[in-house]
């Protein structure tokens, strides 16, 4: 994963000159699978749709390649957790939003929640899904290869694995 970037939901997002907000959702192209956009909950209210190619994860959060003025000119995004964004951009039907805390379902039941994505730097391809797995006292973070993701179902992200197989993946 050395040529990869880890995007973690809930991370702080920074412009070149200011704090912009918090990473709230991913917009992915499921057939590839590829990360296309990030939904950032703005500090000033509302949410903005940011192209994944203009974002770089760092140890302190996600850094955008624009200033605060440029960030405020990005398209607004409608999300349930944010009050009254001005405009709802059209997200193509071929793309899917992955929300913070989305349930992850194994073949034999609930595994945990989506924590983030590991993305290949060159082309934005998703290589792993970061999952918070386990119970409250024995919770761990694991990276599940995207090849084991069946898709986004009614109950959340569906895996082609059992809970026991997920527990065998290395800790992140």
N, C-alpha and C positions, 0 to 999 in steps of 0.2 A: 504494500500500500504506500510505497515511498513516492510514487508519482501521482498520488491521490490527495484529495482535499476532503476534510471532514466538516460537513455543515450540521450543526446541532441546533434543533428547534429550541427557542427560548434564548438564544445567544444575543448579545448586544450587537447592534449594527451601527457602524460609524461611517460618516462621510469624511472627506479629506479635511474638513474644518470643524466638524461638530458631531455630536451624538444624534443619530437619526431615529433610533427606536429599537425594536426587538423583532427577531426572525420568528414569524408566526406560522407560515405554511410554505410548502413546496408545490410548484406546478411541474408535473412530469409528463413526459411523452411515454406512455406505458409500453408501447410496442418495441421501442428501441432497447431498453429503457434509458431515458436521458432526462436530466434536470434541465428545464427550460427557463423557469422564473422562480423568484423568491417573493413571498408576500411579507412585507415589513410593516409592522404596526408602528406608525409614526409617533414621535414624541409629542407633536402638536395635535394629535387626534387624527383619526382616519387611518387608512392603510394604503401603501403604494406597491405597485407591481414592478419588480426590479429584474432585469435580465440577469440570468445566472452568470453569463460571461463577463459581467461588469462587477462581480463580487468575488472576494478572496477571503477565505477563512484564515484567521490568525489566532494566536494564543489568547487574545483578549476579546475576540468576537469576530464579526464579519466586517471587512473593510470594502467600501464601495469606491469605484473610480470616478466619483463626482463630488462636488461640494454640496452644501445644504440647499442652495438655490436650485441646482440641477436636480437634486432629489425631490424637491417640492414640485417640480415640473413633470415628474414621472406620472404615468396613469394611476388613478385611484383604483383600489380594489375593494370589492364588497366582501366582508367577512362578518360572521355573527358576533364576534367578540369586540368589534370596533364600531363606534357610533358614527352614523351618517357620513360615509365617504361620498364625495361629490359625484363620481362617475363610476359605472361598472364596466370595466373593459371586457371585451368578448374573449373568453378563453375557449379555444377550439374544442369541439367534441372529442377529438383524438387525445386531448390532454386531460389529466386528472389532478386534483388537488389532494395532497397528503397533509392532514392537519396535525397539530401538536396533540400528543396523547392518543392518537389513533390506536385502536385495539389491534393486536396481532394474534391471529388465530392459527393454531397448528391443526393437524388432522384430528387430534384427540382433545382439543379444547383450547382455551385461552392461554397464551404464552406470556403476554405482557403488553407493553406500549411502545410505539415508535418514538425514538429519541432523536434520530437524525439519519443522514445519508452519507455514504462515502462515494465521492465522485472522481472519476479519472480526469486529470487536469487538461489533457489535450482536447478531448471532444465532449466533455460533460456527461459521459456515460456513467450511469449508476452501477457501482460494482458491489456494494453491500448496503444493507439496511441495518442501522444501529437500533437495537431493541433493549429496553429495560425489562429483564426477565426475572421471574422468581417472586417470592413472597416478600412482605414488608421487611422482615429481619434478615432475609437471605437474598436480597435483590442484587443483581449483577447486570453489567452492560455487555452484550455480545454483538458481534458483527455477523449477520446472516448473509451469505452470498446471494445476490439478486437472482441467480439461477433457480433458487428454491422458492421464489415468490410466485404464487399462482396469479395474483392480481389483487385489486381492491374490491372486496365484496361488501355485502350489506353490513356485516358485523365489523369490518375493518380490513386490514391487510391479511390475506390468506396465504399460508405457507404450505408447501408440499412435504412437510416434515412432521414428526411427532414432537411432543414437548421434550422427551428424552434426548432426541437428536439435537434440538436447539441448545439444551444444557451442555452438550459436548463441545460446542464452538468455543474458541478461545475468548478470554475476557478482553475488553477494550479499555 
